[in-house]
Amino acid sequence: MPLIHISAPADVFHDRARDQLADDLTTLALTHEGLPLTPFVRSTTWIYFHEPASTHVYHGGSPGGTSVITVEISAFQGGLDRVKKRAIIRDTTDIVSHAAGFPADVPAPVYVIFRDTDTVLTPKQNGPLCAELGRTPSGVVELSCSRSG
């Protein structure tokens, strides 16, 4: 049940490529986590695209940076071991590179950051507080949520 943020200059992904990338990354993440690909479980993967104008991308302190892409993946701590994380990072790099149209024979300027997060979600203001109760045999995370004071 990851949360994924993708940052790339605005002209890197076309609409269809962005839509396909979101679908592919959802499938990838859930498959590596060993979760079922049901509509409900797929709905627990959230992907945000951040696409600033290329004039707002800086390299070395100067505007007009190239098409470097960063992907930040946050998932519950303990849900994936080191081998699975490396596989997700490798496969994410390949999928993002393809979606951006980078040549397959050149190292892609894709940087993937994997973050383990606590299983307790803390909202900013009066949102639900959630704690992981456990996992079902099929791997679905069960949460208990309540409104904060």
C-alpha positions in Angstrom: 0.0 0.0 0.0 2.6 2.5 -1.0 2.4 6.3 -1.5 4.4 7.3 -4.5 5.6 10.8 -5.5 7.0 11.4 -9.0 8.8 14.6 -9.7 9.8 15.5 -13.3 9.9 18.6 -15.5 6.4 19.2 -17.0 7.4 18.2 -20.5 8.7 14.7 -19.7 5.5 12.6 -19.6 2.6 12.9 -22.1 -0.9 12.2 -20.7 -1.1 8.6 -21.9 2.4 7.8 -20.7 1.6 9.3 -17.3 -1.7 7.3 -17.0 0.1 4.1 -18.1 3.0 4.8 -15.7 0.6 5.2 -12.7 -1.1 1.9 -13.7 2.2 0.0 -14.1 3.6 1.3 -10.9 0.5 0.3 -9.0 0.7 -3.2 -10.3 4.4 -3.4 -9.7 4.2 -2.2 -6.1 1.3 -4.5 -5.1 2.9 -7.5 -6.9 6.2 -7.0 -5.0 4.3 -6.7 -1.8 2.4 -9.9 -2.5 -1.0 -8.3 -2.4 -4.0 -9.2 -4.6 -4.6 -6.9 -7.6 -8.3 -6.4 -6.7 -9.9 -3.0 -7.3 -10.0 -2.3 -3.5 -6.3 -3.1 -2.9 -5.3 -1.2 -6.0 -7.2 1.8 -4.6 -4.8 1.9 -1.6 -1.8 2.8 -3.8 -1.7 6.6 -4.3 0.5 8.2 -6.9 1.2 12.0 -7.1 2.9 13.6 -10.1 4.7 16.8 -9.4 5.6 18.5 -12.8 7.1 21.9 -12.4 8.0 24.0 -15.5 11.5 23.2 -16.7 12.4 26.8 -15.6 11.7 25.7 -12.1 14.1 22.8 -12.2 17.6 23.7 -11.1 20.9 22.0 -11.6 23.9 23.4 -9.8 21.9 26.5 -8.8 20.9 27.3 -12.3 17.4 27.0 -13.9 16.5 24.9 -16.9 17.6 21.5 -15.6 17.3 18.4 -17.7 14.8 15.6 -17.5 15.9 14.1 -14.2 13.1 12.2 -12.5 12.9 11.4 -8.9 10.5 8.8 -7.5 9.8 8.7 -3.8 8.1 5.5 -2.5 6.8 5.4 1.0 5.6 2.0 2.4 4.9 0.6 5.9 8.0 -0.3 7.8 8.6 -4.1 7.8 6.4 -4.8 4.8 9.3 -5.4 2.4 12.7 -6.9 3.0 15.9 -5.6 1.4 15.7 -7.9 -1.6 12.1 -6.8 -2.4 13.0 -3.1 -2.0 15.9 -3.5 -4.4 13.6 -5.2 -6.9 11.1 -2.5 -6.6 13.8 0.2 -7.2 15.2 -1.6 -10.2 11.8 -2.3 -11.8 10.6 1.3 -11.0 13.6 2.7 -12.7 12.9 0.6 -15.8 9.2 1.4 -16.0 9.8 5.2 -15.4 12.6 5.3 -18.0 10.4 3.6 -20.6 7.5 6.0 -19.8 9.8 9.0 -20.2 11.1 7.7 -23.6 14.7 7.4 -22.5 16.9 5.1 -24.6 17.2 1.6 -23.2 21.0 1.5 -23.8 21.8 4.7 -21.8 21.8 5.0 -18.0 18.5 6.7 -17.1 18.4 9.9 -15.0 15.9 8.3 -12.7 16.5 8.4 -8.9 14.3 6.2 -6.7 14.1 6.9 -2.9 12.5 4.2 -0.8 11.2 5.3 2.6 10.0 3.0 5.4 7.2 4.7 7.4 5.8 3.9 10.8 2.5 2.0 10.8 0.8 4.8 12.7 -0.5 7.5 10.5 -0.8 11.0 12.1 -3.0 13.6 10.5 -2.4 17.3 10.6 -5.7 18.4 12.0 -8.5 16.3 13.4 -8.1 13.6 10.8 -8.2 9.9 11.5 -5.4 8.3 13.5 -4.7 4.8 12.2 -2.7 1.9 13.5 -1.9 -1.4 11.8 -3.7 -4.3 13.5 -2.1 -6.9 11.4 -2.2 -8.6 8.0 -4.6 -11.1 6.6 -3.3 -14.4 5.2 -3.4 -12.8 1.7 -1.3 -9.9 2.9 -3.9 -7.1 3.2 -3.1 -4.7 6.0 -5.9 -4.2 8.5 -6.1 -0.8 10.0 -7.9 0.6 13.0 -8.7 4.3 12.7 -10.3 6.8 15.0 -10.8 10.6 14.9 -8.1 12.6 16.8 -9.0 14.8 19.6 
